Amino acid sequence: NLLKEVDVILFMVDGTVGLVPHDRWIAQELHKLSKPVILVINKTDNKLTAENSHEFYALGFKTIFGISAEHRLGINDLLDKVVEFLPKKSHDIVSDKPVCKVVFLGKPNVGKSSLLNAILNQERAIVSEQAGTTREALSETIKFYQEDIQITDTPGIRRKRSVEGELEPLMVKSSFSALKDSDIVVLMMDGSEGEIVDQELKLAFYSFTEQYKALLLLVNKEDLMTDKNRTDLEFSLDYYKHLINKKVPLMNISCKTGKNIGRILPLITEIYKRYTHQFNNEELKTLFVTELQTKHLVRAKQRLKVYEVEQIRTAPITIALKVNLPVFFEESQLAFFENIMRANYDLVGVPIKFVIRSTKDQLNLPKKSQVDVEEVEETEDN
């Protein structure tokens, strides 16, 4: 199916071993497609390739290139030829961009590729019991309720001390690049292990609290879970209940039996609606001011006040607060306003980002430390 969608095919053979029966079989299948094929003879840096190259002309392809992938010989000429075969597209054509970008993250072999295949109903991603089968981020766009959703399957992420060889660091880099480009992170875990491990927690917090990505937690292999697994997992999750379920949805699935697979896309769509929701500024201001009247926030014997509330962007939801004492609006104070919003609106699965603005200069001030605020205000006063 993939070969039917491409514009040009690179058929690579090993010049050092010469023509083998499997090469003939692949060639026969490629001739049936009526697609441009470039026969690429690899390992031209080896003398055996020069002796065997004439054999490949029997495959019947007109365009043949010799390269050495290891030493990067002939690559530029090959790419030039590839470009010649690509269709000339009109500048007037505007490609449809997906409404929502979803990335599957998790440790190796937790079932990310199986889930992608289950959702697509085709063997698009390679599935194997051997960990590390997915070598690079693989994206597919599907239409769900007339909306385009891009789903990206990524290589498994390990702890640094578990990374082996030269390829895995690149796989990890590919996964994090896909995370930063996404709207929603689907973090998958292996339920048969009976616990959520440090690696998965770091991914969850990094996605939700540092990158401000919407987050969905999926516990896969529900069909393999024993009663002990379930008890151990519940105990492991209970320690993080302040994040899970209150802020982030969690669902058990089984890619093997299909349990709850049909609920994933509707849930992703609902989370994306929350992630892109536009609030009424006056409504938010009324909520915050009313709560501050019943529960005073006081620091250094001074009462904290909010004068203006403005949502300055969506995806992620970003709220700017114009306040009297920016220096005192730190993590616990901002958590107070976040809790107000979560109590009044359905925001499960989406993070909330706050920006503090001074009444004097209205600069966007980060909520990191007292030093940040004081330095900006001192500069403005001078």
Helices and strands as residue ranges (DSSP letters): H 2-5, E 9-14, H 21-31, E 37-42, H 47-52, G 53-59, E 63-66, H 75-85, E 100-106, H 112-120, E 138-144, E 147-153, G 160-162, H 167-180, E 184-190, G 191-193, H 198-205, I 206-210, E 214-220, G 222-224, H 227-238, E 250-252, G 261-263, H 264-275, H 281-294, E 298-299, E 302-303, E 306-313, E 317-323, G 326-328, H 331-344, E 352-358, E 364-365, H 370-381
